[in-house]
């Protein structure tokens, strides 16, 4: 599970967790107070490669082909996360890429009391 710490935010276009480095991790159906410290959890397989207009932009650090999947270690803002994709990719270390998040699979917890939101 990728763990990202940040602040809950909402605006006219939806809710997100703003992580260090300014990355906006999208949410769907979660309620919290604006500015509340949150823990955003997303499994590597619930992230996918997307275009330049994707909600999260990242830089590839490591590409690791494994059997039918490829694991990518990427930097999004000031954090590092793992992305698992089926098949191969042409992405190389140093490349920039967009990440889409399956927001229905995001786990959100209050950072102070660790209760699910």
N, CA, C and O atoms as a GROMACS GRO file, in nm:
protein
  468
    1UNK      N    1   0.085  -0.118   0.000
    1UNK     CA    2   0.000   0.000   0.000
    1UNK      C    3   0.089   0.124   0.000
    1UNK      O    4   0.180   0.136   0.082
    2UNK      N    5   0.062   0.214  -0.093
    2UNK     CA    6   0.129   0.344  -0.093
    2UNK      C    7   0.060   0.432   0.010
    2UNK      O    8  -0.062   0.444   0.011
    3UNK      N    9   0.138   0.494   0.097
    3UNK     CA   10   0.085   0.581   0.202
    3UNK      C   11   0.133   0.723   0.175
    3UNK      O   12   0.252   0.750   0.162
    4UNK      N   13   0.036   0.814   0.166
    4UNK     CA   14   0.066   0.955   0.140
    4UNK      C   15   0.002   1.039   0.249
    4UNK      O   16  -0.118   1.026   0.274
    5UNK      N   17   0.079   1.122   0.314
    5UNK     CA   18   0.026   1.212   0.417
    5UNK      C   19  -0.002   1.348   0.355
    5UNK      O   20   0.074   1.396   0.271
    6UNK      N   21  -0.112   1.409   0.396
    6UNK     CA   22  -0.145   1.540   0.342
    6UNK      C   23  -0.266   1.600   0.411
    6UNK      O   24  -0.310   1.552   0.515
    7UNK      N   25  -0.317   1.706   0.352
    7UNK     CA   26  -0.431   1.780   0.406
    7UNK      C   27  -0.552   1.762   0.316
    7UNK      O   28  -0.541   1.772   0.194
    8UNK      N   29  -0.667   1.736   0.377
    8UNK     CA   30  -0.791   1.726   0.302
    8UNK      C   31  -0.828   1.864   0.248
    8UNK      O   32  -0.822   1.963   0.320
    9UNK      N   33  -0.865   1.868   0.122
    9UNK     CA   34  -0.908   1.993   0.059
    9UNK      C   35  -1.029   1.965  -0.029
    9UNK      O   36  -1.046   1.854  -0.080
   10UNK      N   37  -1.112   2.064  -0.046
   10UNK     CA   38  -1.221   2.053  -0.143
   10UNK      C   39  -1.241   2.188  -0.209
   10UNK      O   40  -1.223   2.294  -0.148
   11UNK      N   41  -1.280   2.180  -0.336
   11UNK     CA   42  -1.310   2.301  -0.410
   11UNK      C   43  -1.429   2.272  -0.500
   11UNK      O   44  -1.493   2.168  -0.485
   12UNK      N   45  -1.459   2.359  -0.592
   12UNK     CA   46  -1.574   2.342  -0.679
   12UNK      C   47  -1.568   2.218  -0.767
   12UNK      O   48  -1.672   2.171  -0.812
   13UNK      N   49  -1.449   2.166  -0.791
   13UNK     CA   50  -1.437   2.048  -0.879
   13UNK      C   51  -1.423   1.917  -0.803
   13UNK      O   52  -1.413   1.812  -0.867
   14UNK      N   53  -1.421   1.919  -0.672
   14UNK     CA   54  -1.414   1.794  -0.597
   14UNK      C   55  -1.323   1.802  -0.476
   14UNK      O   56  -1.277   1.909  -0.436
   15UNK      N   57  -1.297   1.684  -0.419
   15UNK     CA   58  -1.214   1.674  -0.300
   15UNK      C   59  -1.083   1.604  -0.335
   15UNK      O   60  -1.076   1.524  -0.429
   16UNK      N   61  -0.981   1.635  -0.257
   16UNK     CA   62  -0.850   1.573  -0.277
   16UNK      C   63  -0.768   1.586  -0.150
   16UNK      O   64  -0.803   1.663  -0.060
   17UNK      N   65  -0.659   1.511  -0.144
   17UNK     CA   66  -0.560   1.527  -0.037
   17UNK      C   67  -0.440   1.595  -0.100
   17UNK      O   68  -0.383   1.546  -0.197
   18UNK      N   69  -0.404   1.709  -0.043
   18UNK     CA   70  -0.288   1.783  -0.091
   18UNK      C   71  -0.165   1.737  -0.013
   18UNK      O   72  -0.154   1.761   0.107
   19UNK      N   73  -0.073   1.671  -0.083
   19UNK     CA   74   0.047   1.617  -0.020
   19UNK      C   75   0.161   1.717  -0.030
   19UNK      O   76   0.154   1.815  -0.104
   20UNK      N   77   0.266   1.690   0.047
   20UNK     CA   78   0.386   1.773   0.040
   20UNK      C   79   0.436   1.775  -0.103
   20UNK      O   80   0.439   1.671  -0.170
   21UNK      N   81   0.474   1.890  -0.149
   21UNK     CA   82   0.516   1.904  -0.288
   21UNK      C   83   0.404   1.950  -0.378
   21UNK      O   84   0.424   1.970  -0.498
   22UNK      N   85   0.283   1.967  -0.321
   22UNK     CA   86   0.170   2.022  -0.396
   22UNK      C   87   0.090   1.924  -0.479
   22UNK      O   88   0.004   1.967  -0.556
   23UNK      N   89   0.115   1.794  -0.467
   23UNK     CA   90   0.040   1.695  -0.544
   23UNK      C   91  -0.102   1.684  -0.487
   23UNK      O   92  -0.121   1.676  -0.366
   24UNK      N   93  -0.201   1.684  -0.576
   24UNK     CA   94  -0.341   1.670  -0.538
   24UNK      C   95  -0.388   1.528  -0.568
   24UNK      O   96  -0.411   1.493  -0.684
   25UNK      N   97  -0.401   1.446  -0.463
   25UNK     CA   98  -0.446   1.308  -0.477
   25UNK      C   99  -0.598   1.307  -0.472
   25UNK      O  100  -0.656   1.343  -0.371
   26UNK      N  101  -0.664   1.265  -0.582
   26UNK     CA  102  -0.809   1.276  -0.592
   26UNK      C  103  -0.885   1.182  -0.500
   26UNK      O  104  -0.838   1.074  -0.464
   27UNK      N  105  -1.005   1.228  -0.463
   27UNK     CA  106  -1.095   1.152  -0.375
   27UNK      C  107  -1.233   1.145  -0.438
   27UNK      O  108  -1.268   1.225  -0.525
   28UNK      N  109  -1.310   1.049  -0.391
   28UNK     CA  110  -1.449   1.035  -0.433
   28UNK      C  111  -1.529   0.982  -0.314
   28UNK      O  112  -1.502   0.873  -0.265
   29UNK      N  113  -1.625   1.059  -0.269
   29UNK     CA  114  -1.714   1.012  -0.164
   29UNK      C  115  -1.658   1.013  -0.023
   29UNK      O  116  -1.709   0.941   0.063
   30UNK      N  117  -1.556   1.091   0.004
   30UNK     CA  118  -1.502   1.101   0.139
   30UNK      C  119  -1.536   1.238   0.197
   30UNK      O  120  -1.540   1.338   0.126
   31UNK      N  121  -1.561   1.240   0.326
   31UNK     CA  122  -1.594   1.366   0.392
   31UNK      C  123  -1.495   1.392   0.506
   31UNK      O  124  -1.465   1.303   0.585
   32UNK      N  125  -1.447   1.513   0.511
   32UNK     CA  126  -1.358   1.556   0.618
   32UNK      C  127  -1.361   1.708   0.621
   32UNK      O  128  -1.419   1.771   0.532
   33UNK      N  129  -1.299   1.765   0.720
   33UNK     CA  130  -1.292   1.910   0.731
   33UNK      C  131  -1.176   1.962   0.648
   33UNK      O  132  -1.068   1.902   0.645
   34UNK      N  133  -1.198   2.074   0.581
   34UNK     CA  134  -1.092   2.134   0.501
   34UNK      C  135  -0.970   2.160   0.590
   34UNK      O  136  -0.981   2.220   0.696
   35UNK      N  137  -0.853   2.114   0.545
   35UNK     CA  138  -0.730   2.131   0.619
   35UNK      C  139  -0.699   2.017   0.715
   35UNK      O  140  -0.591   2.014   0.774
   36UNK      N  141  -0.792   1.923   0.731
   36UNK     CA  142  -0.771   1.810   0.823
   36UNK      C  143  -0.655   1.724   0.772
   36UNK      O  144  -0.649   1.692   0.653
   37UNK      N  145  -0.564   1.687   0.861
   37UNK     CA  146  -0.450   1.601   0.826
   37UNK      C  147  -0.500   1.460   0.801
   37UNK      O  148  -0.568   1.401   0.885
   38UNK      N  149  -0.466   1.405   0.684
   38UNK     CA  150  -0.516   1.274   0.644
   38UNK      C  151  -0.402   1.183   0.599
   38UNK      O  152  -0.293   1.228   0.563
   39UNK      N  153  -0.431   1.054   0.603
   39UNK     CA  154  -0.344   0.951   0.547
   39UNK      C  155  -0.420   0.893   0.429
   39UNK      O  156  -0.530   0.841   0.445
   40UNK      N  157  -0.361   0.902   0.311
   40UNK     CA  158  -0.421   0.858   0.185
   40UNK      C  159  -0.351   0.729   0.147
   40UNK      O  160  -0.229   0.727   0.129
   41UNK      N  161  -0.426   0.622   0.135
   41UNK     CA  162  -0.366   0.493   0.099
   41UNK      C  163  -0.421   0.443  -0.033
   41UNK      O  164  -0.542   0.442  -0.054
   42UNK      N  165  -0.332   0.403  -0.122
   42UNK     CA  166  -0.373   0.347  -0.250
   42UNK      C  167  -0.275   0.236  -0.288
   42UNK      O  168  -0.153   0.253  -0.282
   43UNK      N  169  -0.330   0.124  -0.328
   43UNK     CA  170  -0.247   0.010  -0.367
   43UNK      C  171  -0.184   0.036  -0.504
   43UNK      O  172  -0.243   0.103  -0.589
   44UNK      N  173  -0.064  -0.018  -0.526
   44UNK     CA  174   0.007   0.005  -0.654
   44UNK      C  175  -0.076  -0.035  -0.776
   44UNK      O  176  -0.064   0.029  -0.881
   45UNK      N  177  -0.156  -0.138  -0.766
   45UNK     CA  178  -0.236  -0.183  -0.881
   45UNK      C  179  -0.359  -0.097  -0.906
   45UNK      O  180  -0.428  -0.115  -1.006
   46UNK      N  181  -0.388  -0.003  -0.815
   46UNK     CA  182  -0.501   0.088  -0.834
   46UNK      C  183  -0.457   0.224  -0.891
   46UNK      O  184  -0.531   0.322  -0.889
   47UNK      N  185  -0.334   0.225  -0.941
   47UNK     CA  186  -0.280   0.341  -1.013
   47UNK      C  187  -0.254   0.295  -1.156
   47UNK      O  188  -0.217   0.180  -1.179
   48UNK      N  189  -0.272   0.385  -1.251
   48UNK     CA  190  -0.243   0.350  -1.390
   48UNK      C  191  -0.177   0.468  -1.460
   48UNK      O  192  -0.190   0.583  -1.418
   49UNK      N  193  -0.108   0.438  -1.568
   49UNK     CA  194  -0.042   0.542  -1.645
   49UNK      C  195  -0.147   0.619  -1.724
   49UNK      O  196  -0.241   0.561  -1.778
   50UNK      N  197  -0.130   0.751  -1.729
   50UNK     CA  198  -0.226   0.837  -1.798
   50UNK      C  199  -0.151   0.951  -1.864
   50UNK      O  200  -0.028   0.958  -1.855
   51UNK      N  201  -0.223   1.038  -1.930
   51UNK     CA  202  -0.162   1.148  -2.005
   51UNK      C  203  -0.122   1.265  -1.919
   51UNK      O  204  -0.128   1.261  -1.796
   52UNK      N  205  -0.081   1.370  -1.987
   52UNK     CA  206  -0.032   1.491  -1.921
   52UNK      C  207  -0.141   1.563  -1.842
   52UNK      O  208  -0.110   1.645  -1.756
   53UNK      N  209  -0.268   1.534  -1.870
   53UNK     CA  210  -0.377   1.599  -1.799
   53UNK      C  211  -0.425   1.515  -1.680
   53UNK      O  212  -0.528   1.547  -1.620
   54UNK      N  213  -0.352   1.410  -1.645
   54UNK     CA  214  -0.388   1.323  -1.532
   54UNK      C  215  -0.380   1.402  -1.402
   54UNK      O  216  -0.306   1.500  -1.393
   55UNK      N  217  -0.455   1.359  -1.300
   55UNK     CA  218  -0.456   1.432  -1.174
   55UNK      C  219  -0.322   1.434  -1.100
   55UNK      O  220  -0.295   1.527  -1.024
   56UNK      N  221  -0.240   1.334  -1.121
   56UNK     CA  222  -0.112   1.325  -1.050
   56UNK      C  223   0.000   1.315  -1.154
   56UNK      O  224  -0.006   1.231  -1.244
   57UNK      N  225   0.100   1.400  -1.141
   57UNK     CA  226   0.216   1.396  -1.228
   57UNK      C  227   0.334   1.338  -1.150
   57UNK      O  228   0.351   1.369  -1.031
   58UNK      N  229   0.414   1.255  -1.215
   58UNK     CA  230   0.523   1.187  -1.145
   58UNK      C  231   0.645   1.175  -1.236
   58UNK      O  232   0.636   1.192  -1.357
   59UNK      N  233   0.759   1.146  -1.175
   59UNK     CA  234   0.883   1.121  -1.246
   59UNK      C  235   0.927   0.978  -1.218
   59UNK      O  236   0.929   0.935  -1.103
   60UNK      N  237   0.961   0.905  -1.321
   60UNK     CA  238   1.004   0.766  -1.307
   60UNK      C  239   1.143   0.761  -1.246
   60UNK      O  240   1.235   0.831  -1.291
   61UNK      N  241   1.158   0.677  -1.144
   61UNK     CA  242   1.289   0.656  -1.081
   61UNK      C  243   1.347   0.521  -1.123
   61UNK      O  244   1.463   0.512  -1.163
   62UNK      N  245   1.264   0.414  -1.115
   62UNK     CA  246   1.309   0.278  -1.148
   62UNK      C  247   1.198   0.208  -1.227
   62UNK      O  248   1.080   0.224  -1.195
   63UNK      N  249   1.236   0.131  -1.328
   63UNK     CA  250   1.143   0.047  -1.403
   63UNK      C  251   1.189  -0.097  -1.382
   63UNK      O  252   1.304  -0.131  -1.409
   64UNK      N  253   1.098  -0.182  -1.333
   64UNK     CA  254   1.134  -0.321  -1.302
   64UNK      C  255   1.034  -0.417  -1.366
   64UNK      O  256   0.927  -0.441  -1.310
   65UNK      N  257   1.068  -0.472  -1.485
   65UNK     CA  258   0.980  -0.572  -1.546
   65UNK      C  259   0.980  -0.700  -1.464
   65UNK      O  260   1.087  -0.750  -1.426
   66UNK      N  261   0.863  -0.753  -1.437
   66UNK     CA  262   0.851  -0.879  -1.362
   66UNK      C  263   0.743  -0.963  -1.428
   66UNK      O  264   0.625  -0.930  -1.419
   67UNK      N  265   0.781  -1.069  -1.493
   67UNK     CA  266   0.686  -1.160  -1.556
   67UNK      C  267   0.585  -1.084  -1.641
   67UNK      O  268   0.624  -1.019  -1.738
   68UNK      N  269   0.456  -1.089  -1.606
   68UNK     CA  270   0.350  -1.025  -1.686
   68UNK      C  271   0.323  -0.882  -1.644
   68UNK      O  272   0.238  -0.815  -1.703
   69UNK      N  273   0.394  -0.832  -1.544
   69UNK     CA  274   0.371  -0.697  -1.493
   69UNK      C  275   0.501  -0.618  -1.495
   69UNK      O  276   0.610  -0.673  -1.513
   70UNK      N  277   0.486  -0.488  -1.476
   70UNK     CA  278   0.602  -0.400  -1.460
   70UNK      C  279   0.578  -0.314  -1.338
   70UNK      O  280   0.471  -0.254  -1.323
   71UNK      N  281   0.677  -0.308  -1.251
   71UNK     CA  282   0.670  -0.222  -1.134
   71UNK      C  283   0.750  -0.095  -1.162
   71UNK      O  284   0.861  -0.100  -1.213
   72UNK      N  285   0.690   0.018  -1.127
   72UNK     CA  286   0.757   0.146  -1.142
   72UNK      C  287   0.769   0.212  -1.006
   72UNK      O  288   0.671   0.219  -0.931
   73UNK      N  289   0.886   0.258  -0.973
   73UNK     CA  290   0.904   0.344  -0.856
   73UNK      C  291   0.906   0.485  -0.913
   73UNK      O  292   0.988   0.518  -0.999
   74UNK      N  293   0.815   0.568  -0.863
   74UNK     CA  294   0.803   0.705  -0.915
   74UNK      C  295   0.805   0.805  -0.801
   74UNK      O  296   0.775   0.772  -0.686
   75UNK      N  297   0.840   0.929  -0.835
   75UNK     CA  298   0.836   1.040  -0.739
   75UNK      C  299   0.721   1.129  -0.779
   75UNK      O  300   0.715   1.178  -0.892
   76UNK      N  301   0.629   1.150  -0.687
   76UNK     CA  302   0.517   1.241  -0.707
   76UNK      C  303   0.528   1.348  -0.599
   76UNK      O  304   0.508   1.318  -0.481
   77UNK      N  305   0.560   1.469  -0.638
   77UNK     CA  306   0.586   1.573  -0.538
   77UNK      C  307   0.714   1.537  -0.466
   77UNK      O  308   0.818   1.514  -0.528
   78UNK      N  309   0.708   1.532  -0.333
   78UNK     CA  310   0.827   1.496  -0.256
   78UNK      C  311   0.824   1.351  -0.209
   78UNK      O  312   0.914   1.308  -0.137
   79UNK      N  313   0.721   1.275  -0.248
   79UNK     CA  314   0.708   1.136  -0.205
   79UNK      C  315   0.738   1.037  -0.316
   79UNK      O  316   0.729   1.070  -0.435
   80UNK      N  317   0.772   0.915  -0.275
   80UNK     CA  318   0.795   0.807  -0.370
   80UNK      C  319   0.686   0.702  -0.351
   80UNK      O  320   0.649   0.669  -0.238
   81UNK      N  321   0.635   0.651  -0.463
   81UNK     CA  322   0.531   0.548  -0.458
   81UNK      C  323   0.562   0.441  -0.562
   81UNK      O  324   0.648   0.460  -0.649
   82UNK      N  325   0.491   0.331  -0.552
   82UNK     CA  326   0.506   0.221  -0.647
   82UNK      C  327   0.378   0.210  -0.728
   82UNK      O  328   0.267   0.221  -0.675
   83UNK      N  329   0.395   0.189  -0.858
   83UNK     CA  330   0.286   0.168  -0.952
   83UNK      C  331   0.309   0.032  -1.016
   83UNK      O  332   0.420   0.002  -1.058
   84UNK      N  333   0.205  -0.052  -1.024
   84UNK     CA  334   0.214  -0.182  -1.091
   84UNK      C  335   0.122  -0.179  -1.212
   84UNK      O  336   0.002  -0.154  -1.199
   85UNK      N  337   0.179  -0.205  -1.330
   85UNK     CA  338   0.098  -0.209  -1.451
   85UNK      C  339   0.110  -0.348  -1.514
   85UNK      O  340   0.210  -0.417  -1.496
   86UNK      N  341   0.007  -0.388  -1.586
   86UNK     CA  342   0.010  -0.514  -1.659
   86UNK      C  343   0.085  -0.492  -1.790
   86UNK      O  344   0.060  -0.394  -1.860
   87UNK      N  345   0.174  -0.583  -1.822
   87UNK     CA  346   0.251  -0.571  -1.945
   87UNK      C  347   0.374  -0.485  -1.928
   87UNK      O  348   0.425  -0.467  -1.817
   88UNK      N  349   0.421  -0.432  -2.039
   88UNK     CA  350   0.544  -0.353  -2.043
   88UNK      C  351   0.513  -0.207  -2.070
   88UNK      O  352   0.402  -0.171  -2.110
   89UNK      N  353   0.612  -0.124  -2.048
   89UNK     CA  354   0.600   0.019  -2.075
   89UNK      C  355   0.729   0.068  -2.140
   89UNK      O  356   0.835   0.007  -2.125
   90UNK      N  357   0.718   0.177  -2.212
   90UNK     CA  358   0.837   0.238  -2.271
   90UNK      C  359   0.898   0.341  -2.176
   90UNK      O  360   1.001   0.400  -2.208
   91UNK      N  361   0.836   0.363  -2.061
   91UNK     CA  362   0.886   0.461  -1.963
   91UNK      C  363   1.026   0.422  -1.916
   91UNK      O  364   1.057   0.305  -1.896
   92UNK      N  365   1.110   0.524  -1.901
   92UNK     CA  366   1.247   0.507  -1.855
   92UNK      C  367   1.273   0.600  -1.738
   92UNK      O  368   1.204   0.702  -1.724
   93UNK      N  369   1.372   0.568  -1.652
   93UNK     CA  370   1.406   0.660  -1.543
   93UNK      C  371   1.429   0.801  -1.596
   93UNK      O  372   1.496   0.822  -1.697
   94UNK      N  373   1.371   0.897  -1.525
   94UNK     CA  374   1.381   1.037  -1.564
   94UNK      C  375   1.260   1.086  -1.643
   94UNK      O  376   1.239   1.207  -1.654
   95UNK      N  377   1.182   0.994  -1.699
   95UNK     CA  378   1.062   1.034  -1.774
   95UNK      C  379   0.955   1.090  -1.681
   95UNK      O  380   0.943   1.048  -1.566
   96UNK      N  381   0.878   1.184  -1.732
   96UNK     CA  382   0.761   1.235  -1.662
   96UNK      C  383   0.639   1.163  -1.716
   96UNK      O  384   0.631   1.134  -1.835
   97UNK      N  385   0.546   1.134  -1.628
   97UNK     CA  386   0.423   1.068  -1.670
   97UNK      C  387   0.308   1.106  -1.578
   97UNK      O  388   0.329   1.149  -1.464
   98UNK      N  389   0.188   1.089  -1.629
   98UNK     CA  390   0.069   1.114  -1.549
   98UNK      C  391   0.019   0.984  -1.488
   98UNK      O  392   0.036   0.876  -1.546
   99UNK      N  393  -0.043   0.995  -1.372
   99UNK     CA  394  -0.102   0.881  -1.304
   99UNK      C  395  -0.250   0.904  -1.282
   99UNK      O  396  -0.292   1.010  -1.235
  100UNK      N  397  -0.329   0.805  -1.315
  100UNK     CA  398  -0.471   0.806  -1.283
  100UNK      C  399  -0.489   0.719  -1.159
  100UNK      O  400  -0.418   0.620  -1.140
  101UNK      N  401  -0.585   0.757  -1.076
  101UNK     CA  402  -0.612   0.686  -0.951
  101UNK      C  403  -0.752   0.628  -0.958
  101UNK      O  404  -0.846   0.698  -0.994
  102UNK      N  405  -0.766   0.499  -0.924
  102UNK     CA  406  -0.899   0.439  -0.911
  102UNK      C  407  -0.953   0.487  -0.776
  102UNK      O  408  -0.933   0.421  -0.673
  103UNK      N  409  -1.023   0.601  -0.776
  103UNK     CA  410  -1.063   0.666  -0.651
  103UNK      C  411  -1.159   0.581  -0.568
  103UNK      O  412  -1.172   0.603  -0.448
  104UNK      N  413  -1.225   0.486  -0.630
  104UNK     CA  414  -1.313   0.396  -0.554
  104UNK      C  415  -1.235   0.300  -0.466
  104UNK      O  416  -1.293   0.236  -0.378
  105UNK      N  417  -1.106   0.289  -0.488
  105UNK     CA  418  -1.021   0.197  -0.411
  105UNK      C  419  -0.929   0.269  -0.312
  105UNK      O  420  -0.845   0.205  -0.249
  106UNK      N  421  -0.944   0.400  -0.297
  106UNK     CA  422  -0.860   0.477  -0.206
  106UNK      C  423  -0.906   0.455  -0.062
  106UNK      O  424  -1.026   0.450  -0.034
  107UNK      N  425  -0.811   0.443   0.028
  107UNK     CA  426  -0.838   0.432   0.172
  107UNK      C  427  -0.793   0.564   0.235
  107UNK      O  428  -0.681   0.609   0.214
  108UNK      N  429  -0.882   0.624   0.313
  108UNK     CA  430  -0.854   0.754   0.373
  108UNK      C  431  -0.873   0.745   0.524
  108UNK      O  432  -0.976   0.697   0.572
  109UNK      N  433  -0.774   0.792   0.597
  109UNK     CA  434  -0.777   0.786   0.743
  109UNK      C  435  -0.741   0.922   0.800
  109UNK      O  436  -0.660   0.996   0.744
  110UNK      N  437  -0.803   0.955   0.912
  110UNK     CA  438  -0.766   1.074   0.987
  110UNK      C  439  -0.627   1.049   1.042
  110UNK      O  440  -0.605   0.947   1.108
  111UNK      N  441  -0.533   1.138   1.018
  111UNK     CA  442  -0.395   1.117   1.060
  111UNK      C  443  -0.381   1.116   1.212
  111UNK      O  444  -0.292   1.050   1.266
  112UNK      N  445  -0.467   1.189   1.281
  112UNK     CA  446  -0.456   1.198   1.427
  112UNK      C  447  -0.506   1.073   1.498
  112UNK      O  448  -0.438   1.020   1.586
  113UNK      N  449  -0.626   1.025   1.460
  113UNK     CA  450  -0.683   0.912   1.534
  113UNK      C  451  -0.686   0.783   1.453
  113UNK      O  452  -0.731   0.680   1.504
  114UNK      N  453  -0.640   0.786   1.330
  114UNK     CA  454  -0.630   0.669   1.241
  114UNK      C  455  -0.767   0.608   1.206
  114UNK      O  456  -0.773   0.494   1.162
  115UNK      N  457  -0.874   0.682   1.226
  115UNK     CA  458  -1.007   0.633   1.190
  115UNK      C  459  -1.031   0.655   1.041
  115UNK      O  460  -0.990   0.756   0.984
  116UNK      N  461  -1.100   0.558   0.981
  116UNK     CA  462  -1.133   0.570   0.839
  116UNK      C  463  -1.231   0.684   0.818
  116UNK      O  464  -1.318   0.709   0.901
  117UNK      N  465  -1.214   0.751   0.707
  117UNK     CA  466  -1.303   0.861   0.671
  117UNK      C  467  -1.397   0.817   0.564
  117UNK      O  468  -1.480   0.896   0.519
   0.00000   0.00000   0.00000
